[in-house]
Amino acid sequence: MEVLSADHTKMYFYENRLKTYSGWPFEEGCACTPENMARAGFIHTPAENSPDIAQCFFCYKELEGWEPEDDPVKEHKAHSPECSFIALKKPVQELTVEEVIKLQKEREKFLIKKKCSQAIEKFEEAARSRRGELIKTATDEE
């Protein structure tokens, strides 16, 4: 696996995150404009019934239910204080190769945690469903 492929690195750049904000419901006069959202590390990941879902490209934290006065940086720090991207003290363009590799290592940890949580959730749902079927079968036989 390539550690820093183009797909992995393109969202490190503000311009690429900003391009994801087609149809974002908050524009001028709001704190959570597409520009401010992208600066805070978020990409727009809308769902059919939720046009205001944004996800940090780095820590994968999803937030929705944005209000016009919500400050994206403050919200990001409040909901994902361990995110290394939002804690950066300098622009991505000024990072050394070593810093980028360390940052990508942290990003991979977030991705692994997210995938494990999804797998556990899927397993637990399947277990609940199977348990329900077994209980129904047992009560039908009585």
N, C-alpha and C positions, 0 to 999 in steps of 0.2 A: 504494500500500500504506500502510495506517495504521501509523505507527511504534509507538504504544503502545495497541494494542487491548485490550479486556478479557481476551481469551484470552492475550495476551502478558504481561499484568501480574498476573493472579490468583495465579500461583504464587510471586510475590515475597512473598506473605503466608503466614506460618507456618500459620495455621488451614486454608488451602486445601491446603497440602502434607500436613498431618496427616490430612486426610480421605481421602487416597489409601492409607492403611495398613490396609485391610481384609485380614485373613488374614496379616498379618506374623507370622513365626514367633517373634519375640523380644519378650517383654513385660516384666513386672516382674522385678527382680533381675538385669537385663542392662544393659550399657552402651548397647547399640544398640536402645533402646526406640523405638517410633514417635515419641514426643515428641522424643527426642534426634536421631533421623534427620531429622525435619522441621526442627528448629532448625539443623541442619548444611546445609540446602538440598536435601536429597534428597526425591524422591517415589518411591513404591513402584510398580515396573513389573514385576510378576511374569510369568513365563512358565510354561507348563504343567509343565515339569520343574524349574523353578527358582523357588521361592516367595520367595526372598530377594534378588531383583534390585532395586537402588535406583539411581536416576539423579539426578544434580544437575539441577535444572530450568534452571540457568543455563549451566553449561559442558558439559552433556550427558554427563558422565563416568558410565559405568555400572560399578557394583561389585556383585559377588555373592560367595557363600561367606563370609558374615558369621559371626563367632563371638560368643557372648554377651558377651565382654569387650572387643570392638572398640569403640573410641571413634569415633563418626561424624565428629567435627570433625578429629581426628588423621588418620583414614583419608582424608578428603576432601583435606586439605592435602598428604598424602603422595602421593596418586595424581593430583592435579590442582593443583599449587602455583600455577599461573597463573590459577586461578579468582578473578575479582574479587568474587564474592558472598561466598565464604568469608573473604575478606580484609577485608570491610566492618568499619569501626570503630564504626558506630552502627546502630541499628535502621532498617529500611526506612522506617518511618513518620516518621523525622526527616530523611530525605534531602530536599534541595532539588530543584526541577524540573530544574535543570541537571545535578545529580548523577544523577538517575534517567535522563535522556536519555543521558548518558555511559555509564552502566552498561548500558543497553539496547543501545548501540552495541557494547559489548564482547560482550554476549550474542549479537548477530547474527553477530559474527565467529566465535564458537564454532559456531554453527549452520551457517554456510557451510563451515567446516572439516570438520564432521561429514558434511555432504551430499557434499562433494567426495571424502572418503575412501570413503564408501559407493559412489559412482559409479565410482571407480577400482577398488575391490574387485570390483564387478560386472563391469566391463570385463575385468579380469585373469582372472576365472573363465571368462568367455565365451571369451577368447583361449586359455586352457588347454584348454578343451573342444574348441574348433575345431582346435587343434594336434593333439590326440589323434585326432580324426576324420581329419585329413589324413595322419598317420603310419599309421593303420590302413589307409586307402585305398591308400597307397603300398606298404605291405608286402603287402597282399592281391593287388596287381597283379604282384608279383614272382614 
